[in-house]
């Protein structure tokens, strides 16, 4: 019994272990399916730790006018709080980077930049968005307590929405726009710069279609209207079902991607820029989000309310109700009923009632007593390097809906890539669908590359200037005789080739602007016998066998229609040539001819004569006589010669394809970048030339100074009049100059020798004193003595070197001066026999 009980207990324990193991396995499976998204933790930047020692005094103190402005702002805020106790406190005078209160209007510094890209609002907004790193507000429902200057924001390349807006507003006002900073409320996506639910701007298709004012009237439709109605009805039913299904699918996707409700909806503080219509030919007022550089209508749902706006001249408080967001707001800043201004003297005219106009004009001078002080911020300066670098550390990544956009500064990547857009199939961005790369400054002129991951088709786009006139290249592999499409800039080519489509069996070429009116050529190839040898050496003898060549021509108005060829087909293997002419007016059929080629001689060696069965023709119009056999024979000979030339042209086209593929492989491997001759930082050759020129100019200036030094002037003054000089006077002048120079050299040597002996004697005296007082000296005295000896020995060594060098160089200098005196134009005439 006990044995049975123990056996049952063991089985029970095994069952429990099995159940526990199954539960653990289920738990592991569930845990493995859970995806943990680790956020990118960016360390917060400490604005209190920045170096403010080099900032100007205007950043650290307030002038008397600025202090008065702060008092006016406090008074204005007290009145506002009394009249509107339910509204949030105004954003008037936050602390700057030096901890000093500054009025927000004086923080705006209008500046016009020297770059053409920053002259329009979209270029300014894109630069601010790319150049700065976004920092969220410390409290999402209250404005910040600090607002650094635009120059500091640019220096550290970071800021919150208020810093972004002030910088962008400064650039826009400097460019001539009527721009304002806005303090208001926006949605969570705008405040947090969340674009994961937005479609990438590069993927948005333009819906604008060009409307043709003048169009050719379509021909009369002779089909049955009843049948067309029945077909249209069926198509409409099918289309309606597809639209319904698509709408249901879109609603399902939207419901799945719908963000969670925001508990702070309507309370999130945000700052953006308002651009009013009028200046710079802006037709309609609009908003700019400085984080993304996107423009929005003033009635957009993303913006939920406005507290105040300001520019460099004044400050306005919104008095209108924002229960419906910004949709019902009127941006007439001269209307005091809707916008309460802080200072008089604004450039916005006030809307006055007729009975109040005269009284207001009388009081205008009394009330206009204070103007906005000038900005305390330094001039905003953006260097060329900063403008080109754009993104922090030269790179920026933006996540969109099913897409990721990466940006780089020019010349940062060795292949010249400046932008990459990766498109995904799924919202989780795991399965790549397509990759688009943009390039700049490439030597091969490639500006874009597009890769479809599903079809493995690559398309390369080129700017004008490629060595082969290439415009676009679409391919799967770089192996020759495979499927590919090449587009060319036809105006840069002699043959007017616009596009070439090729695969293993055929090649199609499209032309434009040719004098022979050719616009289409299609070549069909046969199967190769020895394919292994073809790809190594492409000669006309081992080219792909041609089966058929078809050409099409536009109408030549100088020829009659029945003599102007519209299409000609060379059936090479069948030995036939088919011609089709253009249709004549008032005819629906075209003339045709078919030539059957035969050998020039038969099997017996007899010459074959042209017969009527060698040409089958159809001539439109029965009254026209058929042409004679001689004329047809001459025409056939010309066509046979044209066939030979066409074969050669097709071979040249194949050779050109191989050459382009070889060039593209070399260009892709090298990835060389071009540097403008005006780019002084990157153009090494230009930099070396400039440094060489500066060095030569410096040497020339030094030589000019030496030439300007007249070594004969003191001796000529002693001699008096030197208009007429004798030979003896010239020799005396020369000897006096050389003797004086010799004495100066000796005096200099004596001076160096005296200093050398003096330093040596002082060192010897110091050494004797040390030997006498060595026992009674302290450690500090010994250190001082050793330091003195070290300095004295160094000084003596330098004097010794200078003396030796002077003794070596003095004779050479003496000889150089003697040669100069002999060549001097004032003495050479008298000393030419004594040189």
C-alpha positions in Angstrom: 0.0 0.0 0.0 2.8 2.4 0.9 4.5 1.6 -2.4 1.3 2.4 -4.3 0.8 5.7 -2.4 4.4 6.8 -3.1 4.0 5.9 -6.8 0.7 8.0 -6.9 2.5 10.9 -5.2 5.3 10.8 -7.8 2.9 10.8 -10.7 1.0 13.8 -9.1 4.3 15.7 -8.8 5.2 14.9 -12.4 1.8 16.2 -13.5 2.3 19.4 -11.5 5.8 19.9 -13.0 4.4 19.4 -16.5 1.6 21.9 -15.9 4.0 24.4 -14.5 6.4 23.9 -17.5 3.4 24.5 -19.9 2.5 27.7 -18.0 6.1 28.9 -18.1 6.2 28.2 -21.9 3.0 30.1 -22.4 4.3 33.0 -20.4 7.5 33.1 -22.4 5.5 33.1 -25.6 3.4 36.0 -24.4 6.4 38.0 -23.2 8.2 37.4 -26.5 5.3 39.0 -28.4 5.5 42.2 -26.3 7.5 44.9 -28.1 9.3 47.3 -25.8 10.0 50.6 -27.4 13.0 52.3 -25.7 12.8 56.1 -26.2 15.7 58.0 -27.3 16.7 59.8 -24.1 18.3 63.1 -24.9 20.1 64.8 -22.0 18.6 68.1 -21.1 20.6 71.2 -21.9 21.4 73.4 -18.9 21.0 77.0 -20.1 22.3 78.2 -16.7 25.7 76.8 -17.5 26.4 78.6 -20.7 29.3 81.1 -20.9 28.0 84.7 -20.8 31.3 86.4 -20.1 31.8 87.3 -23.8 28.3 88.7 -24.3 27.8 92.5 -24.8 26.7 94.8 -22.0 23.2 95.1 -23.5 22.6 91.4 -22.6 23.5 92.0 -18.9 21.9 95.3 -18.1 18.8 97.3 -19.0 18.9 100.9 -20.3 16.7 103.6 -18.8 14.3 103.2 -21.6 14.1 99.4 -21.2 13.5 99.8 -17.4 10.6 102.2 -18.2 9.3 99.7 -20.7 9.3 97.0 -18.0 7.3 99.3 -15.7 4.8 99.9 -18.4 4.5 96.2 -19.0 3.9 95.5 -15.3 1.2 98.2 -15.3 -0.3 96.8 -18.4 -0.3 93.3 -16.9 -2.0 94.5 -13.7 -4.8 96.1 -15.7 -5.1 92.9 -17.8 -5.3 90.7 -14.7 -7.9 92.9 -13.2 -10.1 92.9 -16.3 -9.5 89.3 -17.3 -8.9 87.3 -14.0 -9.8 84.0 -15.7 -7.1 84.2 -18.3 -3.5 83.0 -18.1 -0.7 85.5 -17.2 0.8 87.3 -20.2 4.2 86.4 -21.6 5.8 89.8 -21.3 9.3 90.0 -19.9 11.0 86.6 -19.3 14.6 86.2 -18.2 17.3 86.1 -20.9 20.5 83.9 -20.9 22.1 86.4 -18.4 19.2 86.3 -15.9 18.0 89.8 -16.9 14.3 90.6 -17.6 13.8 91.7 -21.2 10.6 92.6 -22.9 9.7 90.1 -25.6 9.4 92.7 -28.4 13.0 93.9 -27.8 14.2 90.3 -28.2 13.1 90.3 -31.8 16.1 91.4 -34.0 15.1 92.0 -37.6 18.1 91.0 -39.8 18.3 90.4 -43.6 20.7 87.6 -44.4 23.0 87.7 -47.5 21.8 84.3 -48.8 19.1 84.2 -51.6 17.6 81.1 -50.0 16.7 83.1 -46.9 14.9 85.8 -48.7 11.6 83.9 -48.9 9.6 82.7 -46.0 9.8 79.0 -46.8 13.6 79.1 -47.0 13.8 80.9 -43.6 11.4 78.5 -42.0 13.3 75.4 -43.4 16.6 76.8 -42.2 15.4 77.3 -38.7 13.7 73.9 -38.6 16.9 72.1 -39.9 19.5 74.1 -37.9 18.0 73.9 -34.4 17.2 71.0 -32.1 13.8 71.1 -30.5 13.4 71.2 -26.7 10.0 70.7 -25.2 8.7 73.2 -22.6 9.5 72.3 -19.0 5.7 72.7 -18.3 3.4 72.0 -21.2 0.7 74.3 -20.0 2.7 77.4 -19.1 5.0 79.6 -21.0 8.7 79.4 -20.2 10.3 81.6 -17.6 13.3 82.3 -19.8 13.8 83.4 -23.4 17.4 83.5 -24.7 18.4 85.8 -27.5 18.3 84.6 -31.2 22.1 84.8 -31.3 22.5 82.5 -28.4 19.9 80.1 -29.8 21.9 80.0 -33.1 25.1 79.5 -31.2 23.9 76.4 -29.3 21.6 75.2 -32.0 18.7 74.4 -29.7 15.6 76.0 -28.2 12.0 75.6 -27.4 9.1 76.8 -29.5 9.5 80.4 -28.3 13.1 80.5 -29.2 12.4 79.0 -32.6 9.6 81.6 -33.2 11.7 84.6 -32.2 14.5 83.6 -34.5 12.2 82.9 -37.4 10.3 86.1 -36.9 13.5 88.1 -36.8 14.6 86.6 -40.2 11.2 87.1 -41.7 10.9 90.8 -40.7 14.4 91.3 -41.9 13.3 89.9 -45.3 10.4 92.3 -45.5 7.5 90.2 -44.2 4.8 91.4 -41.8 5.5 88.7 -39.3 4.6 88.2 -35.6 5.4 85.8 -32.8 2.3 84.1 -31.4 1.7 82.8 -27.9 -1.2 80.4 -27.9 -2.4 76.8 -27.7 -2.0 74.0 -30.1 -2.6 70.2 -30.4 -0.2 67.6 -28.9 1.2 66.7 -32.3 2.2 70.3 -33.0 3.6 71.0 -29.5 5.7 67.8 -29.4 6.8 67.9 -33.1 5.1 64.5 -33.7 4.9 63.9 -37.4 4.5 60.2 -37.3 0.9 60.5 -38.4 1.7 63.1 -41.1 2.4 62.2 -44.7 5.9 63.2 -45.8 5.8 66.4 -47.9 8.0 64.7 -50.5 5.3 62.1 -51.0 2.4 64.5 -51.4 1.2 64.6 -55.0 0.4 67.9 -56.5 -3.3 68.1 -57.3 -2.9 71.1 -59.6 -3.5 70.3 -63.3 -2.8 72.6 -66.1 -6.0 73.6 -67.8 -5.6 74.0 -71.5 -7.3 77.2 -72.7 -7.2 76.1 -76.3 -7.7 72.4 -77.3 -8.4 70.5 -80.5 -12.1 69.6 -80.8 -12.4 65.8 -80.5 -13.8 63.9 -83.4 -17.5 62.9 -83.5 -18.3 59.8 -81.5 -20.1 57.3 -83.7 -20.6 54.7 -81.0 -24.1 53.7 -79.7 -25.1 55.9 -76.8 -27.3 53.2 -75.3 -24.4 50.8 -75.2 -22.1 53.4 -73.7 -24.7 54.2 -71.0 -25.0 50.5 -70.2 -21.2 50.1 -70.0 -20.9 53.3 -67.9 -23.6 52.1 -65.6 -21.7 48.8 -64.9 -18.5 50.7 -64.5 -20.1 53.1 -62.1 -21.5 50.2 -60.0 -18.1 48.6 -59.9 -16.4 51.9 -59.0 -19.0 52.6 -56.3 -18.4 49.2 -54.7 -14.6 49.7 -54.9 -14.9 53.2 -53.3 -17.2 51.9 -50.6 -14.7 49.1 -49.8 -11.8 51.5 -49.9 -13.6 54.0 -47.6 -14.3 51.2 -45.1 -10.7 50.2 -45.2 -9.5 53.8 -44.7 -11.9 54.2 -41.8 -10.6 51.0 -40.3 -7.0 52.1 -40.7 -7.9 55.6 -39.3 -9.6 54.1 -36.3 -6.6 51.9 -35.7 -4.2 54.8 -36.0 -6.3 57.3 -34.1 -4.3 58.8 -31.3 -5.4 58.4 -27.7 -7.4 61.3 -26.2 -5.1 64.1 -24.9 -5.9 65.0 -21.3 -4.3 68.4 -21.9 -6.2 69.2 -25.1 -6.6 72.9 -25.4 -4.2 73.6 -22.5 -0.8 72.9 -24.3 1.1 76.1 -24.8 2.8 76.7 -28.1 4.5 79.5 -30.0 4.5 79.9 -33.7 4.7 82.7 -36.3 1.9 84.7 -38.0 2.5 86.2 -41.4 -0.1 88.9 -42.3 -1.1 89.6 -45.9 0.1 92.8 -47.7 3.9 93.0 -47.6 6.0 90.9 -50.0 2.8 90.3 -52.0 1.4 87.8 -49.5 -2.2 87.3 -50.7 -3.5 85.7 -47.5 -2.5 85.5 -43.9 -1.1 82.2 -42.7 0.7 80.5 -39.8 4.2 78.9 -39.8 5.1 76.2 -37.4 8.8 76.8 -36.7 9.4 73.2 -35.6 8.5 71.7 -39.0 8.6 74.7 -41.3 5.1 73.8 -42.5 2.6 76.6 -43.3 -1.1 76.4 -42.2 -4.2 78.3 -42.8 -5.3 80.6 -39.9 -8.4 78.4 -39.6 -6.5 75.1 -39.2 -7.7 72.7 -36.5 -4.2 72.2 -35.1 -4.2 75.7 -33.5 -6.7 76.0 -30.7 -6.3 79.6 -29.4 -4.2 82.8 -29.1 -3.3 84.7 -26.0 -1.0 87.4 -27.5 1.2 88.3 -30.4 4.2 90.7 -30.8 6.8 92.0 -33.2 9.7 94.4 -32.8 7.4 97.4 -32.5 4.4 96.5 -30.3 2.6 93.9 -28.3 -1.1 92.9 -28.8 -3.5 90.9 -26.6 -6.2 88.9 -28.2 -9.7 89.9 -26.9 -11.7 87.6 -29.1 -13.3 84.4 -28.0 -11.4 81.2 -29.0 -14.1 78.7 -28.2 -13.9 77.6 -31.9 -10.1 77.6 -32.0 -8.6 80.2 -34.4 -11.3 79.8 -37.1 -13.3 82.8 -36.1 -10.4 85.1 -35.3 -9.9 88.4 -37.2 -6.3 89.5 -37.6 -7.0 93.2 -38.0 -4.5 94.5 -35.4 -5.8 98.1 -35.8 -9.2 97.1 -34.3 -9.0 97.9 -30.6 -12.2 95.9 -30.0 -10.5 92.7 -31.0 -6.8 93.4 -30.2 -5.7 95.3 -27.2 -2.3 97.0 -27.9 0.2 97.9 -25.3 2.0 100.9 -26.9 0.7 103.7 -29.1 2.6 104.7 -32.2 2.1 101.4 -33.9 2.1 101.3 -37.7 -1.4 99.6 -37.5 -4.1 102.3 -37.9 -6.8 102.4 -35.4 -10.4 101.9 -36.4 -12.2 105.1 -35.1 -15.8 105.9 -34.9 -16.9 109.1 -36.7 -17.9 111.0 -33.5 -14.7 110.0 -31.7 -12.3 110.7 -34.5 -11.9 114.5 -33.8 -11.5 113.9 -30.1 -8.9 111.2 -30.7 -6.9 113.3 -33.0 -6.6 116.0 -30.3 -5.4 113.5 -27.7 -3.0 111.7 -30.1 0.1 113.9 -29.3 -0.5 113.6 -25.5 -1.0 109.8 -25.4 1.8 109.0 -27.8 4.6 109.4 -25.3 6.7 106.2 -25.6 8.2 104.2 -28.5 9.6 100.7 -28.4 13.3 100.7 -27.5 15.7 99.2 -30.1 16.5 95.5 -29.7 19.2 94.6 -27.2 20.3 91.6 -29.3 23.3 91.8 -31.6 23.0 91.5 -35.3 22.1 87.9 -36.3 25.1 86.6 -38.3 25.1 83.2 -40.0 28.4 82.2 -41.6 28.6 80.4 -44.9 29.7 77.2 -43.1 26.8 77.4 -40.6 24.4 78.0 -43.5 25.6 75.0 -45.4 25.9 72.6 -42.4 22.3 73.3 -41.4 21.5 70.3 -39.3 23.2 69.8 -35.8 26.3 67.8 -36.4 25.4 67.8 -40.0 22.6 65.2 -39.8 18.9 65.2 -38.9 16.2 62.4 -38.9 12.5 63.0 -39.2 9.9 60.2 -38.8 6.7 60.5 -40.9 3.8 58.2 -41.5 5.3 55.0 -43.0 8.4 57.0 -44.0 11.7 58.2 -42.6 13.5 61.3 -43.9 17.3 61.7 -43.3 19.2 64.9 -44.1 22.9 65.6 -44.3 25.0 68.7 -44.8 26.7 69.0 -48.2 30.1 67.3 -48.5 29.5 65.4 -45.2 29.0 62.1 -47.1 31.8 61.1 -49.5 29.2 60.2 -52.2 27.5 63.6 -52.0 24.2 62.3 -50.5 22.2 65.1 -48.8 18.8 63.5 -48.3 17.3 60.0 -48.1 13.6 59.1 -47.9 12.8 55.5 -46.9 9.2 54.4 -47.5 7.8 51.4 -45.6 4.9 49.1 -46.1 3.8 48.9 -42.5 3.3 51.6 -39.8 5.9 49.9 -37.6 8.5 50.7 -40.4 10.0 47.2 -40.6 9.4 46.3 -44.3 11.1 48.7 -46.7 9.2 49.4 -49.9 11.2 52.1 -51.6 14.3 54.2 -51.0 15.0 57.6 -52.6 18.4 59.3 -52.3 19.2 62.9 -53.3 22.7 64.1 -54.1 24.6 67.4 -54.6 27.9 68.4 -56.0 28.6 65.1 -57.7 31.0 65.1 -60.7 28.8 62.6 -62.6 25.9 65.1 -62.2 23.6 62.4 -60.6 21.1 64.3 -58.4 18.7 61.5 -57.4 18.5 57.7 -57.1 15.3 55.7 -56.6 15.3 52.0 -55.6 12.1 49.9 -55.5 12.8 47.0 -53.0 9.9 44.9 -54.4 10.9 45.0 -58.1 14.6 45.7 -57.4 14.4 48.4 -60.1 16.9 51.3 -59.7 16.3 54.7 -61.4 19.1 57.3 -61.5 18.4 60.9 -62.4 21.0 63.3 -63.7 21.3 67.1 -64.1 22.4 68.6 -67.4 26.1 68.2 -68.0 26.7 64.5 -68.0 29.5 63.4 -70.4 27.0 61.3 -72.4 24.0 63.7 -72.0 22.3 61.2 -69.7 19.1 62.3 -68.1 17.7 59.1 -66.4 18.8 55.5 -66.2 16.4 52.7 -65.1 17.8 49.2 -64.7 17.7 46.0 -62.6 21.4 45.1 -63.1 24.4 46.7 -64.7 25.0 43.6 -66.9 24.7 44.5 -70.6 21.9 43.3 -72.8 19.4 43.3 -69.9 16.3 45.2 -69.4 17.0 49.0 -69.0 15.8 52.4 -70.1 18.0 55.4 -70.7 16.7 59.0 -71.2 18.9 61.7 -72.6 19.0 65.5 -73.0 18.2 65.4 -76.7 19.3 69.1 -77.2 22.9 68.1 -76.2 23.2 65.2 -78.6 23.9 65.4 -82.4 21.5 62.6 -83.2 18.6 64.0 -81.1 18.2 60.8 -79.1 15.6 61.3 -76.3 15.1 57.8 -74.9 16.4 54.3 -75.5 14.6 51.2 -74.1 16.5 47.9 -74.3 16.2 44.2 -73.3 17.8 41.0 -74.5 15.5 40.7 -77.6 14.8 44.3 -78.8 15.9 47.9 -78.6 13.6 51.0 -79.1 14.9 54.5 -79.6 13.0 57.8 -79.6 14.3 60.9 -81.3 13.2 64.6 -81.6 14.3 67.6 -83.5 16.0 65.7 -86.3 16.4 67.1 -89.8 15.3 63.8 -91.4 12.1 63.8 -89.3 12.9 60.4 -87.7 11.3 60.0 -84.3 11.1 56.3 -83.7 13.4 53.2 -84.3 12.7 49.7 -83.2 15.2 46.9 -83.6 14.5 43.2 -83.0 17.4 40.8 -82.3 17.8 37.1 -82.8 19.4 34.6 -80.5 23.2 34.7 -80.1 25.2 31.7 -81.1 28.3 32.4 -78.9 27.0 34.5 -75.9 30.1 34.0 -73.8 32.4 35.9 -76.2 30.1 38.8 -76.8 30.3 40.6 -73.5 34.1 40.6 -73.6 34.7 42.3 -77.0 31.9 44.0 -78.8 32.7 44.3 -82.5 30.4 44.6 -85.5 31.3 41.1 -86.5 30.1 39.5 -83.3 27.2 41.8 -82.6 23.7 40.5 -81.9 22.0 39.2 -85.1 19.4 41.7 -86.2 16.0 40.3 -87.3 14.1 43.5 -88.1 14.5 47.3 -88.0 11.4 49.6 -88.0 11.6 53.4 -88.4 8.9 56.0 -88.2 9.0 59.6 -89.5 7.1 62.7 -89.0 5.5 64.5 -91.9 7.8 66.5 -94.1 5.7 69.4 -95.5 8.2 70.0 -98.4 7.4 66.6 -100.0 4.1 65.3 -101.4 2.4 62.9 -99.0 2.7 59.9 -101.4 6.5 60.4 -101.6 7.0 61.1 -97.9 7.8 57.9 -96.0 5.9 57.5 -92.7 7.3 54.1 -91.8 9.8 51.7 -93.2 10.5 48.1 -92.1 13.6 46.2 -92.9 13.0 42.5 -92.6 16.6 41.4 -92.8 16.2 37.6 -92.4 13.3 37.5 -94.8 15.0 39.8 -97.3 12.1 42.3 -97.6 11.7 46.0 -97.2 8.3 47.5 -96.6 7.5 51.3 -97.0 4.4 53.0 -95.8 3.8 56.7 -96.9 1.9 59.4 -95.2 -1.8 59.8 -95.9 -2.8 62.3 -98.5 -5.5 64.9 -97.8 -9.0 63.6 -98.1 -7.8 60.0 -98.1 -8.0 57.4 -95.3 -5.5 54.9 -96.7 -1.8 55.4 -97.5 0.4 54.3 -100.3 2.6 51.3 -99.7 5.5 49.5 -101.3 7.2 46.2 -100.6 10.6 45.3 -102.1 11.8 41.7 -102.2 15.6 41.5 -102.2 17.5 39.0 -104.3 21.1 38.3 -104.9 22.9 40.3 -107.6 23.8 37.1 -109.5 22.2 33.7 -109.8 23.8 30.3 -109.3 25.2 30.3 -112.9 26.8 33.8 -112.4 24.3 35.6 -114.6 23.3 39.1 -113.3 19.7 39.3 -112.2 17.5 42.0 -113.7 14.8 43.9 -111.8 11.4 42.4 -112.4 7.9 43.6 -111.5 7.4 40.8 -109.0 10.3 42.2 -106.9 8.2 45.2 -105.9 4.6 45.1 -104.8 3.1 48.5 -104.5 -0.3 50.1 -103.7 -0.7 53.6 -104.9 -3.5 55.7 -103.6 -5.5 57.3 -106.5 -6.2 55.2 -109.6 -5.2 58.0 -112.0 -1.6 58.0 -110.8 0.7 55.9 -113.1 3.0 53.4 -111.5 6.7 54.2 -111.6 9.1 52.5 -114.1 11.3 49.6 -113.1 14.5 51.6 -113.4 13.2 54.1 -110.8 12.2 51.2 -108.5 15.5 49.5 -109.0 17.4 52.7 -108.0 15.1 53.1 -105.0 15.8 49.5 -103.9 19.5 50.1 -104.2 19.2 53.2 -101.9 17.2 51.2 -99.4 19.7 48.4 -99.3 22.5 50.9 -98.7 20.3 52.5 -95.9 19.9 49.0 -94.4 23.7 48.6 -94.2 23.9 52.1 -92.5 21.1 51.2 -90.1 22.9 48.0 -89.1 26.0 50.0 -88.3 24.0 52.6 -86.4 22.4 49.9 -84.3 25.8 48.5 -83.5 27.0 52.0 -82.5 23.9 52.2 -80.2 24.9 48.9 -78.6 28.5 50.1 -78.2 27.3 53.3 -76.7 25.2 51.4 -74.1 28.3 49.4 -73.1 30.4 52.5 -72.9 27.8 54.2 -70.7 27.6 51.2 -68.4 31.4 51.2 -68.1 31.4 54.9 -67.3 28.6 54.6 -64.7 30.5 51.8 -62.9 33.6 53.9 -62.8 31.7 56.9 -61.6 29.8 55.0 -58.9 33.1 53.5 -57.6 34.9 56.9 -57.6 32.0 59.1 -56.3 34.0 62.2 -56.9 32.6 65.5 -55.7 33.1 68.9 -57.4 34.1 72.0 -55.4 33.3 75.5 -56.7 36.2 77.8 -57.4 34.6 80.3 -55.1 34.6 77.8 -52.2 37.8 79.0 -50.5 37.5 76.5 -47.7 37.2 73.3 -49.7 39.0 74.1 -52.9 42.6 73.2 -52.0 44.0 74.2 -55.4 42.5 77.7 -55.1 43.6 77.9 -51.5 47.2 77.1 -52.4 47.2 79.6 -55.2 45.8 82.3 -52.9 48.4 81.6 -50.3 51.2 81.6 -52.9 49.9 85.0 -54.2 49.8 86.4 -50.7 53.4 85.2 -50.0 54.7 86.7 -53.3 52.9 90.0 -52.5 54.5 90.1 -49.1 57.9 89.4 -50.5 57.3 92.1 -53.1 56.3 94.6 -50.4 59.4 93.7 -48.4 61.6 94.1 -51.4 60.0 97.5 -52.1 60.7 98.7 -48.6 64.3 97.6 -48.9 64.6 99.4 -52.2 63.1 102.5 -50.8 65.8 102.6 -48.1 68.5 104.9 -49.6 71.8 103.9 -48.1 73.7 106.8 -49.9 71.4 109.6 -48.5 73.6 110.5 -45.4 76.8 110.6 -47.5 75.3 112.6 -50.3 74.1 115.3 -47.8 77.7 115.6 -46.5 79.0 116.1 -50.1 76.6 118.9 -50.9 75.7 119.3 -54.6 75.9 115.9 -56.5 74.5 117.0 -59.9 78.0 116.8 -61.3 80.2 114.1 -59.6 83.8 113.4 -60.5 85.3 109.9 -60.6 87.3 110.7 -57.4 84.1 111.8 -55.6 82.3 108.6 -56.6 85.1 106.5 -55.3 85.3 108.4 -52.1 81.5 108.1 -51.7 81.7 104.4 -52.2 84.6 104.0 -49.7 82.9 106.1 -47.1 79.7 104.0 -47.4 81.6 100.8 -47.1 83.8 102.0 -44.3 80.7 103.2 -42.4 79.0 99.8 -42.9 82.2 98.0 -41.8 82.4 100.1 -38.6 78.7 99.3 -37.9 79.3 95.6 -38.3 82.4 95.8 -36.0 80.4 97.9 -33.5 77.6 95.3 -33.5 80.1 92.5 -33.0 81.8 94.4 -30.2 78.4 95.0 -28.5 77.5 91.4 -28.7 81.0 90.5 -27.4 80.7 93.0 -24.5 77.3 91.6 -23.5 78.7 88.1 -23.7 81.7 88.9 -21.5 79.4 90.8 -19.0 77.1 87.8 -18.6 80.0 85.5 -18.3 81.6 87.6 -15.5 78.4 87.9 -13.6 77.9 84.1 -13.8 81.4 83.5 -12.5 80.9 86.0 -9.6 77.6 84.2 -8.8 79.4 80.8 -8.8 82.2 82.1 -6.5 79.6 83.5 -4.1 77.8 80.2 -4.1 81.0 78.3 -3.3 81.7 80.6 -0.4 78.2 80.5 1.1 77.1 77.0 0.2 77.0 75.7 3.8 74.8 78.5 5.1 72.3 78.6 2.2 68.7 77.5 2.6 66.8 75.4 0.1 65.0 78.4 -1.2 68.3 80.2 -1.9 69.6 77.1 -3.7 66.5 77.0 -5.9 66.9 80.7 -6.7 70.6 80.2 -7.5 69.9 77.2 -9.8 67.2 79.1 -11.6 69.5 82.1 -12.1 72.3 79.9 -13.4 69.9 78.2 -15.9 68.7 81.6 -17.2 72.3 83.0 -17.4 73.6 80.0 -19.2 70.8 80.2 -21.7 71.4 83.9 -22.3 75.2 83.3 -22.7 74.5 80.5 -25.2 72.2 82.7 -27.3 74.8 85.6 -27.3 77.4 83.1 -28.4 75.3 81.9 -31.3 74.4 85.5 -32.4 78.1 86.5 -32.3 79.2 83.5 -34.4 76.4 84.0 -36.9 77.3 87.7 -37.2 80.9 86.9 -37.9 79.9 84.5 -40.6 77.4 86.8 -42.3 79.3 90.1 -42.0 81.6 89.5 -45.0 78.7 88.4 -47.2 76.7 91.5 -46.3 79.8 93.6 -47.0 80.2 92.1 -50.4 76.4 92.5 -51.2 76.6 96.2 -50.3 79.7 96.7 -52.5 77.8 95.1 -55.4 74.8 97.3 -54.9 77.0 100.4 -54.8 78.7 99.4 -58.1 75.3 98.9 -59.7 73.7 102.0 -58.3 72.8 104.3 -61.2 74.2 107.3 -59.4 77.7 105.7 -59.2 77.8 103.1 -62.0 78.8 105.7 -64.6 81.9 106.7 -62.7 82.8 103.2 -61.4 82.3 101.2 -64.6 86.0 100.9 -65.1 86.7 100.0 -61.4 84.1 97.3 -60.8 
